[in-house]
């Protein structure tokens, strides 16, 4: 079965009446590999693994630095519909497998590769289309399976779904729509409602254990040691069924020309064979004869990128390269990146002077986003895994490529003064607030059986300021908040109590979208001296009082995993697509102070007329 990115009339490839739209960016968002896509009421599918895509028909995305970060040799665009050929179709499998007739309720289990409309075999229903059962079982290790209908109704007894002596009928009572109103009844006489199925140990009541199923990879399955209490029965359309794991990158053109990088990646395996034979220079010369590139340019590119995939770069080191480029934008200027540094003295604002150490307006910004994996039940499920482990869920065998999209936009970068941050983090009241957040995180990670991580207080401050600025900028720049994104250049967690790059405390507010919305110049105009001062002041003043106060400002934990303090959708939370960490680690009190203590906030004393924070 295949799903088209463009709709067209006529009979589709899947035996459907029409194809269905998926935007390019959605394959790295809600409908990526392993995600469930509802075609219509009677057809629900799951996007297949990367090995089911035809790589030859996919366009290329050039970002060698990102390739090296995630350990691949190439990035490919999602399928794009161009004509009546198959180049715009996305491979899928049919999931969930359990379906039922909306008239008589008779259930039937269909296979992953069922390629036609499924109808009821009851003559009275006159070939009525079956609809999918909406409940599935989800495992925190990434597996997903059909709800065990046969085991549930037969109290743990395993019965083959196609057994003619055991035909299950699904009926819905006239209650208030609870799980207890849905009843399964088998022709053998067994009957049972779904009451208790979604409880934490619901599947355990029938001794159900995770089967390690990965339907998006065909009939692929693996052993799984997930405890029964960690399994969840979920509605197939729930957001926690699949979180696509992506990595973003601001494209930084390096000293090697892009043409040489592209040719190198296409010839990397051959050149390694030449090197093993002691004839590397000969390899450069032979390739240069067939491609418009100098041997020396290939040699330089090879030295920089020959170890793609061999050694994994840390996230902090990766961000630091971008941070330096944004801080010193005059080093590199071309059609991929162009920015201008603005002297802080040009801004007539007491909030910026002494608090912000550098400021850059990026007129041209190229952002690449690559798919590296998927998680279920928790968006943080992959954060302790290596890139190779994360990519293991995308295909049956490890591939040397993945899907990516690249968009051109614009942005505003600013760096918070390091000494000012250091002084604020030393205030006892600030330490107390961060410690509360740390306790919430520790509890969440213990429940998910993950090692403890120490929150960096500087990240919380920088991240919260990014949210407040994003919301204020969206009101005046012409872009909606959902089309603007943040990128925080500060380490989220400490290593042995220290930062790897203790001089990196910046934030980037940018827009770059598939629709081209990110190239209108609204952000750069908003960031110019004479205008940005008012936006910055308004961001801080709006954060002084939330319509949820005093409950919000006095909160001891709210939001995802209760890892936020003073932050809610009335003051500091942004659309999920705009935040890098799922609207976590936020506290506007560290920006504007609390009702009783302005010194807790980075700008609190100035906002309230005090002289400054006392460390």
Helices and strands as residue ranges (DSSP letters): E 2-4, G 24-28, E 36-40, E 43-47, G 50-52, G 55-57, E 60-61, H 64-70, E 74-76, G 86-88, E 89-94, E 98-101, E 107-109, G 123-125, E 130-132, E 135-138, E 144-146, H 149-153, E 168-172, G 179-181, E 182-186, E 191-193, G 203-206, G 215-217, G 228-230, E 232-235, G 239-241, E 243-250, H 258-276, H 280-290, H 295-305, H 315-327, G 329-331, E 337-341, G 344-346, E 356-375, H 387-391, E 401-416, H 418-425, H 428-447, E 454-455, H 457-474, G 481-483, E 485-489, E 493-494, E 506-511, G 517-519, H 522-526, H 532-544, G 560-562, G 576-578, H 589-592, G 598-600, H 604-607
